[in-house]
Amino acid sequence: MNILLPLLTGLSILLIFIYFLYSSLILLLPTYENTEKKAEYLEKEDLTYLFLIPCLNEELVIRKTVQSILSLKYENKMIVVIDDDSTDNTVSLVKGLGIPNVRVIERKKPQAQLGKGESLNDAYGKICRAVKRMHVDPNKIILTVIDGDGRPSANFLEEATHCFRDPRIGAAQARVRITNRSKMLPMLQDIEFYSTVAAIQNSREYTESVGLGGNGQFTRLSALQELGKTPWSKCLLEDFDLGLSILLKGWKSKYLGKAIVHQQGLTSIKRFIRQRTRWVQGNIQSMARLREITKSQKLNGTSKLDIYYFLAQPWINLLGSLIMVISWLMIVIFFKAINWQQGIDTSMENSIAMLIIVSLIFGPGFVWCMYYYGQSKREENATSFFRALLAGLCMPIYNLLTIPSIWLAFWKQARRKDGWAKTERIAE
């Protein structure tokens, strides 16, 4: 105990310093404003948005998703529902709407249910052939990927159009919010997406390395065409992999912090771990592109450093998970070793050690939860201060839930198992 505690204390100090330095830097960064002089603009009326909705058993949510997209005040838009051999009423619900600018692509096994990327590649190929046949400029076609439970905000296309009028922009990512955040697990996911991820993406605007993150991703068709017939790879983190490919071709990517896509949060711990396992494994798979990134002449030095940091996350998190477990064990050992009849040893050494361990466990979560409270209190359905405080207390448990996903991802990758599991929906 006397030897291990100082070692843990020193490592904890280092980890806390690094984490809070990084958090402080990205939290203190102002919202990025593009001050570059743009030599050329596209007319906003010329842009056409093709919404791609990959679907596998989405009958519980698909109707509202389609209707929310149709309600957006923008003329040139079309919805393509890509059904991946659903066994429920997804297809009949969409076809039953009887709306001309909503099309359905029906995929069947064995070509179906091979992953989200394969579905998107199928639709992309059909769109490319149609665009060529109709002699449409691919620079003016924006493919927009929305999940089956996605609900874009009213200003969704307004923000995207302001961005894509710049012909150098090849991709953009919207901000994500969780709808069912009245429950604690979905609320913790909302804190992660709406605050932590948003702050990280804003920092990436400065390093010109904004990544794509699934729901609410925009890509210019001409940028995709530079990637060949299958721009979406088989990587389990196909959205990040696509965004990286676009950056490597010299296109710019942007983060649309004011354009929100609402989605359901997971309420099952088992499904949460399964989802995060897929994400972490996809991150590990992306390491295969390390040499390509290093040799790239299109990326600047700061962009490469930020991407390196992202690619290192599985290993950093693996180390962090071990430290987190050790920290919890040390607290248990510390209190178990106390002779309660004689009272707690309040020596300076033990007091400082306990303060550092408790700060390591609870400090980061409280910082982000208070930041989240400040971000959301201006909204109509604002989170109360008490609830944000409660979330701060729950955040260490939320972080503990990611540990099995990290270990499972490394285990699955070592065994070459890369199955793609769909996220379940809940009735609304």
N, C-alpha and C positions, 0 to 999 in steps of 0.2 A: 504493500500500500504506500509506504513512504517513498519508494523509488518510482512506482508507476504514476502516482499522482502528479509529481513535478513534471514528468514527461508529457502527460496528458495536458497539463496546464500550459506548458510551452507550445505544444502543437495547437491547442485551442486558441491561444493568443494570436498565433500566426494566421489561423483560419479565419478568426473573427476580423482581424485587421484587413486581410485580403478581401473578405466578403463585404465588409462595410465600406471599404475604399471603393470597390466596384459599384456597390449600390449607391453610394453617395454621388459618384460621378454621373451615373445614368439618371438619378433622380434630380440632380441639380441642373441637368442639361435642359435648356428651354426647348419648347416645341420647335422642331426644325422648320425653317422657312426657306424656300428655294429662292436665292437672290441672283442666280445665274441669268444672264441675258440670253433669251431664247431667240434664235435667228429665224425660226420658222414655226408657224402654227397651222394646225389643221382646223378647219371649220368644225365647230362642235356638232352641227347638224349632220355632218358626213359620217360620224361614227355609228356603227351598228353593233349592238350587244347581243351575242348568242349565249344564253344561259344554259349551261350543261348541268343536269341534275342526275348523277349516278344513283340508281335505285336498286335496292334488294329488299323486298318486303317492307315497303314504306307506306302501307295503307293507312296507318294511324296518323300520318303527318303530311302526306304529299299534297292533298287538296289545298291546305292552307298555305303551303310553300308556293305552289303555282299561283294562287290568287294574290299572295303578297307581292310577287314579282310583277304580275299583270297590273297591279295598282300603282306601280311606279310611274311618275309623270315623265315619260320619255317615249317618243314615237317609234324609233327604229330599234326594236328589240324583238327577240324571238326566244322561245323556250324549247329545249330539246331534252326530253326525259329519256335517259338511257337505262332501260330495264335489264337487269342482269339475271334473267330467268327467275323472277319472283314466283313464289308459290301462293301468294295472297292476292288481293284484289287491286294491287297497285296499278296495273295496266288499264283495267276496266274503269277505275276511278278517273284516271287522266283522260282516257278516250271519251268518257261520259260527259266531260266538260264541254265537248264540242266546240272548242275554240280554234280557229284557223292557224294562228301563229304559235300553237303548242303541238309539237310533233313527238312521236314516240319511236325510239329505236329498240326493237326487241331482240335481245341476244339469248341464245340457247346453248345449253351444254352440248358438247364438252368445251366449246369456246367461252362459255359464260362462267361467272364466279371464279375468276382467276385473279381478282384484285381490282382495285379502283383504277389503277393506271391502264390496265388492259381495256376497260370499258371506255375510258376517255380517249384512248388511241383509236378505238373503233369509230367513235363519233367524229373524231378529228379527221380521219381519212375520208369519211363521207362528206364532211364540210369542205375539205380541200377540193374534192372533185366538183362539188356544186359551185363553189366560188370560181373555179377555173372555167366551168361551162357557162357561167353567167357573166364572165369578164368583170368581176368585182375586184377592186383594189384590196389586197389582203392587209395593207397598212391600216385600213379603216374598219377592220373587223376585230372586235374584242371578245375573246372567249371568256366567259365568267362562270367559274365552277362554284356551285352552291350545293350543299348537302341536302338530303331529303327533308331535314327538319329546319332548314335555313330560312330566316325571315329578315330580308334586307330593310334597312332604315329608309325613311322617305327621301333622304338626300343621297342615297347610295350611288345612283348613276350621275348625279350632279357633281359629286366629288370625283368620281372616276373620269368623267368627261373633262373636267378641269385639268386632270393629270395627263390623260392620253392625247390631249391636243398637242402636247410636245412629242414630236415623232421619234425622239430618242428613247422614249420610255417603252420598254418591252414587257414589263410586268408590274403588278401592284398587288398589295395585300390589304384587305379591309381589317378593321378591328373587330374582335369577337366578344360577345356578351352571352351570358347564360340566362335563360328565361326562368327556369324553375328554381331560382336561388332562395326561395323561402326555406328550403331545407339546407342543412349545414354543409353536407358534402358538395352539392352543386354550387353553394355560395363560395366555398373555398376554391373551386374551379374558376368561378367568376373573378375572384381576386387575382388568381394566377393569370388569366387571359387578359382581363380588362386593365390590370395595373402592371404586373410584372412583365408580361410579354410586350405590352404596349410601350413601356419604358425602354425595354431592350431594343425593340424595333425602331423607336425614335433615335436611340443612340446609333443604330446602324445607318440611319440617314446620313449621319456625319461621316461615317466610314465608307459609305456607298456600298453596303453589303446587305441590304434588306432581303430577308428570306421570305419565301412563300410558306404559308402554314395551313393548307387545307381549305376549310370553308371560307368563301369570300375571296377567292384568288382570281385576278384578272391577268390575261396574257394576250398580247397582240398576235394575230394570226401570222403575220410576216416573220415575227421573231420565232414562233414555233416551227415555221417551215424551214428555218435554217438548221433545225435539229434533226431533220430527216422525217421518215415515215412514222416513227414511234417516239415522239418527244417525251412521253411519260415512261419512265423506266420501270423495271420490276422491283426496284428498291422498296422496302416497306415504308420508307419515308419519301414517297414519290414526289410530294409537293416541294420539299426542300431540294431534292435532287433536280427537279425541273428548274426551280429558281436559280440554282447554281449553274446549270447549263446555259441559261439565258445570260447570266452575268459573264460567263466565260466567252460568250460570243460578242461581248462589247456593248450589250444593251444595258440600260439603266433600270433599276427597280425602285419602286416607291412604296411608302407605307401611308395608307389613308386612315389617319387616326380619327377623322370625323365621320367616316362611313362605317356604319355598324352592321354586322350580320349577327342576328340572334339565333341561338341554337340551344338544344336541350343539354343539360348536364347529366352526368351519370349518377344514379342513386344507389347503385350496387357496388360494393367494395370489390367483389370478384371481377366484375366487368371493368371497373376502373383499373385494376392491376393488369388485366389482359390488354386493355387499350395502351397503357403506358409501356408494357413489355414490347408491343409492336413498334411504338415510337422509338424506344431506346435501341432496339435491334436495327431499325432502319438507320439510326444515327451511326451505329457501328459499321453498317454496310457502306455508308457514305465515305468512310476512310479510304476506300479503294480509289477515290478520285484525288487523293492527296498530291500525287506527282503532277497531275494535270493542273491543279491549282498553283503549285509552286512554279511551274514553267510558264504559266499564263502571262502574256504581255498586255492583256486587256484589264487585269485587276491591278490596282495600286497596292502599295505596301500595307497600308492600314486596313484595306479590304481583306487582304490575305490573312493578316493577324487576327481579325475578328472571325473569319471563317475557320482558321486553325483552332481558335478557342472553342467554337461551336462543335467542331469535330472531336475535340478532346473531352467534351462533356461526359460521355459514358464512363471514361476512366476517372475523371475528377469526381463524378458522382459515386462511383464505386468506392473510391477512397473516402469520400465524405460520408457514405452510408456506414462504413466500418467505424469511422470516428463517432458518428451519431450513436451507434449501438454501444460503443465503448463508454461514451459520455453517460448514457442512461444507466449502464451497468455500474459505473463508478459512483453515481448518486445512490444506487441501491446498496452498494458495498459500504459507502460512507455512512449511511444511516444505520445499516446493520451492525457496523462496528462500534456504534456509539453505546457507551454504558449509560443507559438512561437514568440509572439511580445516582450516578455522579454528575449527570448533566452533560450538555454538549460542549465539546472542546472548541472554544471560540478563539483559538490562537490565530495570529495574523495569517499564517500559512494556510490553514484550513478555510478561513473566512474568504480569503482572496481566491482560493481554488474553487470553492463553491460558487462564488459570485461569477467567476469566468464560465464555469460549466453551465450554470443557469442562463447566463447571457447567450452562450452558444446555442442553447436549446430554444429559448423563447425570444431572444432579441430580434433576429431577422424577421420572424413572423409578425411581430408587433409593428416593426417599421413599415412593412408592406401593407398591413391591414389599416394603419393610420393614413397611409398614402391613398389607399383605396377609398377610405371614408371621405377624404378631402376631394377626391375625384368625383365621387358619386353623390355627394350631398347637394349638389346643384340640380340634380335630376328630379323628375316627378316622383318616381318610386325610390327615393333615397334610402340608403341603409342607415339605421340609427347608430349613434356612437356606441351604445351598449352592445349592439350586435357585432359591430366591428371589433370591439374589445374582446368579446367572446370568441370571435374567429381567431384573434391573435393567440388566445389560450389553446385553441384547437389546432392551430397550424403545425406544431411539432408532431401531432398525431398524423396529420395529413402528409407531412414529410416522411414519416415512418412508413406510410402506405406505399411510397415509391420504392422503398428498398427491395421488396420482393420482385418488382418489375425489372430493376437493374440486374439483379442476380439471375433472374429467369432469362433475360435477354442475352446475357453472356453465355448462359448454358445452352440456349436454343441455337445461338450462332455457332458455338463450338460443335454442335451436333448437326449443323447444316439444315436446321428446320426453320423454314420461313413462311409458314402458313399465314394467310391473311384472314383475320376475323373481323366481321362487321360489328359496328356498334349498334346495340339494340335501342329501339325507340320506346317511349311510353305514351299512353293515350293522353290526349290533351282535353 
